[in-house]
């Protein structure tokens, strides 16, 4: 089985919990923590590099998982990073990514942000014509490059909120405006060196990604004929490859994606143009499992409810749009207690004080007791990065797991005083009755 088809699951999580319990080692957080399989991450990234031409920059989406130490593992393996905000660009630098390997995407870049990025030599994908003119007025580093995001108009996926490549999308420039406005600028501004296309995230059929690549390939060939044979240096294909959240539903592998591209757009895959990718969810989701301690079990009007320490703060999409987003759960019982009723079904509730804090319904978990652990699969992407401050609960620890059994802290759990500091006036100084007045001043 390829790494792309492998997901961190119950066996590894149970083994980790039992090892910590047997050795009397303290858990990294008594309430919850998130485990990432770092070796599986490396294997998955290696499969990306093997599937694409050597002249490719695989800029992993920071927004999927901004943990600096995790991103550093990818950078050390040769990855670039894609930043959707100035803050994410700083995260990329903190992870050791070279400026020329950072791709800066955002639909709302300010003058300052554009100057910051271009003066440091980042690749900047502009979203609209006004932004393009702003960027062209900046004196840029020699390594800086501009890409222009285009609207491929290939249709929407199964989830409207994550679909951005259909006709009428508010992101990007239409093909007509490329010819009317961008191509004339390319003749006098060689910093415009590429095109960017992105159809969206989860729920996109593989055909949409391939059709978008076909649209941009045709544009590249036409512009090279019209302007100069070397006018386009790179094509950014964006992200959007779906991942598995339900074991019964298959999704395309990176190998299938690359094979389809080779068949549909061979000129983009022959090494004659630099290909940039922005894998995020499909690379990262399956390497992560969350573990939340069962705090209470309740029986309410015939419904079994398990209360844990991760809910809408951790998985807001699952809580607020359950018809479109879901995860698989499993239970870990320490000691020798068996699951006596494996078909017993539960409502999985989080720790927040509102009725909508539910992240699982009718979930078969067997018998549960306080002190058991609840596992949530496929949380390596868009979980910690979407953490909510509702009720001001601290973010759980993030840890990295290696196949040799070693564990490393990727980010420590937030303590109550860390959260108080976050909400303070300058975000740095703790306040409260236990803090000396000299510190508060």
Secondary structure, DSSP 8 states (H G I E B T S, - for coil): --GGG----HHHHHHHHHHHHHTT---S-SSEEEEEEHHHHHHHHHHHHHHS-SSEEEEEEGGG---HHHHHHHHHTT-EEEESSHHHHHHHHHTT--GGGEEEE-TT--HHHHHHHHHTT-EEEE-SHHHHHHHHTS---TT-EEEEEB-------S-GGGB--STT-SSSB-HHHIIIIIHHHHTT-TTEEEEE---BSTT--HHHHHHHHHHHHHHHHHHHHHT-TTS--EEE--------SSTTS----HHHHHHHHHHH-GGGGSSSSEEEE---HHHHGGGEEEEEE--EEEEETTEEEEE-S-STTT-HHHHH-TTT----EEEE--TT---S-TT-EEEEE-SSSSTT-EEEEEEE--S--TT-EEEEES-SSSSGGG---GGG----EEEEE-TTS-EEEEE----HHHHHHHTSTTSSS--STTS-HHHH-
